[in-house]
Amino acid sequence: MQDFAGRAAIAGIGLTELSRRSGVGEQALAVRACRLACADAGIEPREVDALLSYHLGDSAPAVAVAAALGIERLGWHNDIWGGGTQTASILGDAALLISSGLARHVLIYRAMNGRSGRRLTTLPTGRQDAYTRPYGLAGPLPMFALAATRYLHDTGLTEEHLHAVVAQSRANAAANPRAQRRDPLPLGDYLRLPYVCSPLRAADCCQESDGGCALLVSGVLDGPRIRAVVRAGGPGCSAMDRAPDVTTIFSAYVAPMLWSASGARPADVDAALLYDAYSWLVPRQLTDFGLTREPGPYLLERRHAWVNPHGGLLSEGYVHGLNNVAQAVRELRAGRSLALVTGFGGSYGSAALLESG
């Protein structure tokens, strides 16, 4: 077990409205989400002594958010450069601060105008971007679509399996008033949608959302506990020039580490909040984490209905994955016992296990 296991709880969650045009800046979204998280935990913002956030140059600095919240004596704070890879591992950063005695209450937030402001689909994909962009591989979507093509070929999965992921996501989101996509998507309608980048249609890709999400992690308040967190990666679909297999995403690296660090087994998980930036990532993670050995029948028979019960990033919205962590807390509060949350960044990423408090 990790030294911080069980010593930090997610006592509060806050999520703003998810939209395509917020009409306010990222700082306003961040402050709103943080106030909601503090209220949910039953504390005043001034009691917070540490702030953490992750961003890609598209959010509000921790110092500015602290000042707007009225936190006059700010302790540890950090603006971490990174995207989806940080979604789960930032929980480990907070847990380490608490277990080391450096903080009692840590606010984690992510705020972005991901549709009306800086759109992630336009960001460079890394050091190889200068070499791939002239050939049309510009931004993350073409890169991960290329990996998806190979993945489908190798596994024998088809567009019907991708549809099963998307359609179930919509079905799960139907009862979620926060969700941006709630309409059913029959197979025929899905197949008629144009490709954005083959084999991915727009419905296979996560939302571009404006919104803010925050978590209040505490060493003294009750809530779902952080049991284990891992972060790892290797050559794969984030660095295709060095990839022995472009379909190998982060879960292939972090899953064995997570089970080893936690002492848990895949069968113990009863809430799975998987980073579904693209539909094909769901079956890949399901198999890597040992939640199924036969993803094809598993998807077509809709046995994955328990995954991302709020609709995930495909249907609820996209706050760089942190809204999935908020949903994990809701699931544990509602009676689930062990939640898996993941953070995707190609072949680099993170995963965490949260347990009921």
C-alpha positions, 0 to 999 in steps of 0.5 A: 500500500502507498503511504498516503492510502486512506489518509485523504478524503474527497469531502467536496465537489463542485461543477459549474454549468457545462456549455459551449459559451460560458460568457465569462473568463476561466477565473470566474469559472474556477472560483465558482467551482471552488466555492461550490466544492467548499460549500459541499464540504461544509467549509469556508474557502478561507480555510483552504491552505493549498491549491492545485490545478492543471492546465495547458495555458488555458486556465486561471493561476492558483494565486489569482483564484486564491485571492478571488476566494479570499484566501489570505494566507495561501500555503502550498500551491501549484499550476501543473502543466498538463492535460488529461494525464493529470486527471487522476494523478493530481489526486496523488499530489493532494494526498501527499500534501495531506499525509506529509502534514503540509496541508489540511484542505487542498482545493483541486480545480480545472477551469476552461473555455474549451469551446468558446476559448482555446480549443484543445483540438488545435493544440500541437501534439508534441515534439513530432508535430513539425514533422507530421503536420505537413502530412495532415496529422495536425492536433490530437484527433488525427493522431489518435484516429490513426491509432484507432484504425490500427486498434480496430484492425488488430482486435477485430472490433468494428464501427458497431462496437464504437457505436455501442460505446457512444450509444450507451454513453448517451443512454447514461447521460439521458437522466443527467441534467448537466449533460450536453448530449442526451439524445439517443443515437441509433446505429443507423443514425450513427453510421450516417454521420460523416467522419471527422477523421476516419474511423472517428465521427464527431460522436466518437469524440469528447465534447468541447466544453466551457466549464469549471470543476473543483474537488476539496480534498481533506485530511480531517473531513469525511468522504470517499478516500484516496486508496491508490494513485499511479502515473506512468507511460512509455513509447506509444501513441503519444510518440508515434515515431518511437512506438513499437505499437501505436495502440498502446495507451497509458492503461497498459502501463499503469494498470499493473502498477495500480493493482500492485500498489492498492492490493485490490483486484479488477473484480473489486471495482464497482464504479468505473470512470474511464477517460473517454476522450475517444470511443475506442479508448473505452474497450482498450481500458476495459481490457487493460484494467482487466474488467473484461477479456472479450471487449467485442461481446461485452460492448454489443451486449451493453455489459459496459452500461455501468461505466461512466454512468453520467455519460462521461466526457463523450456525453456529459461534457469535458472539463479535462476529465475532472468531472469524471472524478466528481462523478466517482465521488457521487457514485461512492456517496450513493453506495458504491465501494471502490471507484476506478478513475483514469487520466488519458494522454496517449501512452502517458497517463494516470489512474486512481482508486477511490473507496467509500469513506 
